[in-house]
Amino acid sequence: MQVQPLDDEDPTPPFEQLRAQVARRVASGELPAGTRLPTVRAVAAELGLAVNTVAKAYRALEADGVVATEGRRGTFVASSTSTGRADDALEGAAAAYVAAARRAGLTLPEAIRRLERGW
């Protein structure tokens, strides 16, 4: 897996840029299930980041079910079945949020602003 450079001009923290990049590539199928990710140290060296920054991104990806760490074997893209369940859960959460926002009388822009604040 080749890691794409991060955007120094983006106010988003580097760990979040990396997390989002990997998650997008997994969701698009560019990184299929079973793909081994580079070590935390290798990514940190490649991007010029602190090891802890990359480790934080990997931990977030694991918590989201995007990757699975298998000890000394490394970190791998999680199986597509777990990604499919995550997609289903996300769709359900989105539908629940839309319903709650509509019940509260929010407009779409108001609902989006609240979502962005929560992000």
N, C-alpha and C positions, 0 to 999 in steps of 0.2 A: 504494500500500500504506500503510495506516494502521498505525503501530506502537503496540502496546498498552503502557500504562505498566508499569514494572517494580515489583516488590514490595520496598520499602525494608526491610521486616521479615524478608525471606528471607535466610538466611545465604549463599545461593548468590551468587557474584560476578556483578556486572551483565553482564559480557560473556557469561557462561554462560547467564544468564536470557534475554538477547536471542537468543543462538544457538539455544537450545531453543525459544523462541517461534517463530522463523522456521521452524525444522525441522519443528515440529508443524503449522504452517499449510501448509507445502508438502506434508507427508505426508497431511494431511486433504483436500487439493485446494482449499483456500481460496485458496492462491496457486498457480495453474496454471503449467506450464512456459511460459517466455517472459516472465513477469511481470517488469517492471523494478523493482528495489528502489530506494528513495530513496538519495541519496548518503550517504556516511559522515558528512559534515558536517551534512546535514539531520537525520539520525537523532540525532546527538549533540546538536544544538540542541533538537530536540523532546523528548528524554528528559533533558536536562541532564547529559549524560555527556561525558567527555573524548573527543576524536576518536580517540585511540589505543585506547580501550576498544571503540568500535564497530568500528574497523578490525580489532581482534583477533577479534571475533565473526564478521565477514565472512570473514576468512582461514580461521577454523575451518570455517565453512559451505562454503567453496570446497574445503578439504582433504577434507571429507566427501562432496563431489560434489553437494551440495544446490544450490549456485549456481555460476555461471560469470561471471568478470569479463572484459569485453571492452574493456579499455583505456579510452579516452575515451568510448566508447559507454555504459559503465556496468556494473552488476552485474545479472544476470538469473537467475531460477529456471531450474535446469538442466532439460534435456529429461526427459520422463517415462521414457524408456528408461533413462537413467542412474540415475534414482531407483528404477526397478524392479530394476536390477542391484544397487543398494545394498541394497534390501529382501531380495533373494535371498541376498546375501552375509551379511547380518545373521542371517537365518534359519539359514544354514549354520553360522555362528559360534556361535549360541545352541545348536544341536543338539550341536555339538562340545563346548561347555562343559558341557552337561548330562551328556553321556556321560563326560567326564573327571571331573566331580564325583562321579558315581555310582561310577565305578571306584575313586575315592579313598575311598569310603564316607561322603561328606558327606551330611548331611540337607539338605532344601530350605532351612531357615532358615540353616544354615551356608554353603551355596552363595550365598545372597542376600547375606549379610554380606560375603563375600569379593568379590562383584561390586560391592557398594557401596563397599568400601575402594578397589577399583581405579578406580571412577568418579571 
